[in-house]
Amino acid sequence: MATMSSLAFVTDHTATVGIALINNRRRPQIPLFAYYRPRKSLLDMAFIRNNTPIAGGRRVRSIKATGEKGYGGDASGDTDEALQVVIEKSKKLLAKQRELLQQIAERREIIASINNTKIKSEKEDILSEDEEESFLELDSNLPDDIFTLQNPSTIKSNEIDDTSKSEIKLPPKTYLRENFKNNHQSTNSQKATTSELPPFVSDISPTYNKIENTNESTTHHIKDVTDAPIGDESQSPPLAGPNVMNIILVAAECAPWSKTGGLGDVAGALPKALAKRGHRVMVVAPRYGNYADLHDTGVRKRYSVNGQDMEVHYFQTYIDGVDFVFIESPIFRNLGSNIYSGNRTDILRRMVLFCKSAIEVPWHVPCGGLCYGDGNLVFIANDWHTALLPVYLKAYYHEHGLMQYARSVLVIHNIAHQGRGPVDDFSYTDLPHNYLNLFKMYDPIGGEHFNIFAAGLKTAYQIITVSHAYTWELKTPEGGHGLHHIINSNDWKLTGIVNGIDKQEWNPESDVHLTSDNYTNYSIQTLQTHKPRCKSALQSELGLPVRADVPVIAFIGRLDNQKGVDLIGEAIPWMVDHDIQIVMLGTGRPELESMLREMETRYRDHVRGWVGFSVKMAHRITAGADVLLMPSRFEPCGLNQLYAMGYGTVPVVHGVGGLRDTVEPFDPYRETGVGWVFDRAETRLLIDAVGNCVLTFREYKESWYGIQRRGMMKDLSWGNAACTYEEVLVKAKYQW
Ligand SMILES: Nc1ncnc2c1ncn2[C@@H]1O[C@H](COP(=O)(O)OP(=O)(O)O[C@H]2O[C@H](CO)[C@@H](O)[C@H](O)[C@H]2O)[C@@H](O)[C@H]1O
């Protein structure tokens, strides 16, 4: 009976199985954990007790052979196997426990190291010992499951609105703990300086660290937060482990709300991958239109831009574990897809207002009922549009004792656009005059000028670029577009991370744009039957002859010198002669738009040039085409080749930047590779590559399917990239 009951216990509580087994044989009365010895595995213990050789499954039989009464003396072979399974499980659990203990120890070390930083001397800026204790107490007193308490703002705030003590669901413990700590630090940080607050900082209003009116949507959002992976201790620990932080990605565009190119895609997708790792993540973007399902946080702030007082409103929503905060102002309104329209100073004023109002979001805008605070915070700024953010963080805040723990990282998606202007433009930034030198640049063509990207690169704690090859290219005079000196001298803080793709949005199995008009979803299993259906649907939608034998080559992208569209224009007559269909979708420079129209008119049976921006058509072309052509002169990363590979569409690319990193050339001898790569952005080389590609498509079907399948099997998701982003953010966090 003793054996039976122990086995039943073991089945239900596998973590203690080893101890149960031993107890059963020797000391059934002793508490289970009395025999637990850290660092000795369960099987080691069995070995010690029985002095039998350890040899996997045979060990169990050896123990039985000793004739000891116990768990397996009279058991069948099945029982042995079941025991093995249970033993394996218990080993895993013990390992997990060890890992958790280590994480706890690391967290304690982090707390200790924070307390020992230079801020320690400014005691009021950090948690006092008593407060630290109460913070830990709070943690240990929190119930394990999702639970109800008073509004979280009551935990530590003197600014509580008594009317807000409604019963609401609280986020999990870690979530509260981080916020408690962050907000607390920030409050003190402000306390220290509020009396002499610099005029450029918006008023530290009561919205900070306080739930606004706890209206319905806020309460609802808190409920959502409890579902998020962030610090959900009832599930497995966060992938980021002790590195969990508050991350705010700030970008001028964010898909699906606003997008003119790859930046929008990255701003919409990377944050979700970071949130999956356990971070608390927010995206801040301008509100260009009337986006559905946003809730007005009620927070309003005023910022001065070049002497003009401007009010902004903050809107918010929470999707896939990410807080999206949109900043509304009349100067952003109704820009729609034309978000970079207007003259140089119009855009500059917009970006100044955007950066100023984005930087204070963690103070003022409650998400899930709580502001992020500036304690454990890293901003990710993107391209020149938000390159002012690192500068403002330093000049307006750090240098005035504010946001001491907040860090900034700047991502270069495309260095060709830098926010250049005459030196007088500096006055728009409202920065102290001693900051002018950060912005001043000289080049042989433009002479002395003002350059926002330059200042951001110098000021950010870390810099990220979107591929490894681009990291190298940026250091050359051609690739750096005049900023190569700055890149070279800041090499120590530069990291290349290849973008991923949003598999929710770009997945042929679930793509919502492939569910009508004879398109169909497909997977690697149905590639050969269903992708051809997408091809014929595309040909028929565009009015091209529906022919399976003719290769369809596509181009999607901004019509810009960068993308090498002119090279395609030069190659089109050759492609038409070789019975190839060409489909191009893009918008941009007027002369290139005209080229698209002209080619279509001239080659009605072979060419379609769609001038415009259509997400639906981009998806359909990616699914229906056989080949995607990207003859970019430079390409920091490139997303379309990644989407193409995921859809079994074969990329033919110029080997630069991210195209070089991501498209391994096809090797017909070893049957490896995922596409064709040519060495220089020249029409002749483009034609060679397309020629070889089309020959394989027509004559070597098995090789062709191999190329498609290898592309589809590549891990293109954001998971790995998010992990590397995290490493860079951690570096920034511990940088002074
Ligand atoms: N007319 C149209 N209609 C519909 N969709 C269209 C379109 N034109 C472009 N797109 C879409 O916009 C995105 C463009 O992605 P790219 O990576 O080519 O971007 P871009 O050069 O703008 O970005 C910069 O940033 C990204 C992100 O880091 C880098 O990958 C890239 O190398 C760098 O130049 C794709 O999603 C594409 O489908």
The ligand as a Tripos MOL2 file, in Angstrom:
@<TRIPOS>MOLECULE
LIG
   38    41     1     0     0
SMALL
NO_CHARGES

@<TRIPOS>ATOM
      1 N1          3.2440   51.1040  -52.7820 N.pl3     1 LIG1
      2 C1          3.1830   50.2950  -51.7350 C.ar      1 LIG1
      3 N2          2.0340   49.7190  -51.3810 N.ar      1 LIG1
      4 C2          1.9590   48.9090  -50.3150 C.ar      1 LIG1
      5 N3          3.0020   48.6120  -49.5200 N.ar      1 LIG1
      6 C3          4.1660   49.1820  -49.8320 C.ar      1 LIG1
      7 C4          4.3320   50.0390  -50.9330 C.ar      1 LIG1
      8 N4          5.6070   50.4610  -50.9630 N.ar      1 LIG1
      9 C5          6.2210   49.8750  -49.9370 C.ar      1 LIG1
     10 N5          5.3550   49.1110  -49.2590 N.ar      1 LIG1
     11 C6          5.6010   48.3390  -48.0570 C.3       1 LIG1
     12 O1          6.4650   49.0950  -47.2330 O.3       1 LIG1
     13 C7          7.4260   48.2460  -46.6550 C.3       1 LIG1
     14 C8          8.7590   48.6260  -47.2230 C.3       1 LIG1
     15 O2          9.7450   47.9320  -46.5810 O.3       1 LIG1
     16 P1         11.2960   48.2470  -46.8860 P.3       1 LIG1
     17 O3         12.0620   47.4610  -45.9190 O.co2     1 LIG1
     18 O4         11.5400   48.0850  -48.3170 O.co2     1 LIG1
     19 O5         11.2470   49.7430  -46.4770 O.3       1 LIG1
     20 P2         11.8960   51.1450  -46.5340 P.3       1 LIG1
     21 O6         12.9190   51.2720  -47.5670 O.co2     1 LIG1
     22 O7         10.7670   52.0700  -46.5440 O.co2     1 LIG1
     23 O8         12.5140   51.1610  -45.0610 O.3       1 LIG1
     24 C9         13.7180   51.3750  -44.3820 C.3       1 LIG1
     25 O9         13.5010   50.7470  -43.1000 O.3       1 LIG1
     26 C10        13.2640   49.3640  -43.1870 C.3       1 LIG1
     27 C11        12.9580   48.8900  -41.7920 C.3       1 LIG1
     28 O10        14.0800   48.8720  -40.9920 O.3       1 LIG1
     29 C12        14.4350   48.6510  -43.7950 C.3       1 LIG1
     30 O11        14.1010   47.2950  -43.9520 O.3       1 LIG1
     31 C13        14.7590   49.2520  -45.1450 C.3       1 LIG1
     32 O12        15.9340   48.6590  -45.6660 O.3       1 LIG1
     33 C14        14.9530   50.7410  -45.0190 C.3       1 LIG1
     34 O13        15.2080   51.3380  -46.2810 O.3       1 LIG1
     35 C15         6.9990   46.8530  -46.9920 C.3       1 LIG1
     36 O14         6.0940   46.3860  -46.0450 O.3       1 LIG1
     37 C16         6.2810   47.0420  -48.3190 C.3       1 LIG1
     38 O15         5.3720   46.0210  -48.6020 O.3       1 LIG1
@<TRIPOS>BOND
     1     1     2 1
     2     2     3 ar
     3     2     7 ar
     4     3     4 ar
     5     4     5 ar
     6     5     6 ar
     7     6     7 ar
     8     6    10 ar
     9     7     8 ar
    10     8     9 ar
    11     9    10 ar
    12    10    11 1
    13    11    12 1
    14    11    37 1
    15    12    13 1
    16    13    14 1
    17    13    35 1
    18    14    15 1
    19    15    16 1
    20    16    17 2
    21    16    18 1
    22    16    19 1
    23    19    20 1
    24    20    21 2
    25    20    22 1
    26    20    23 1
    27    23    24 1
    28    24    25 1
    29    24    33 1
    30    25    26 1
    31    26    27 1
    32    26    29 1
    33    27    28 1
    34    29    30 1
    35    29    31 1
    36    31    32 1
    37    31    33 1
    38    33    34 1
    39    35    36 1
    40    35    37 1
    41    37    38 1
@<TRIPOS>SUBSTRUCTURE
     1 LIG1         1 GROUP 0 **** ****
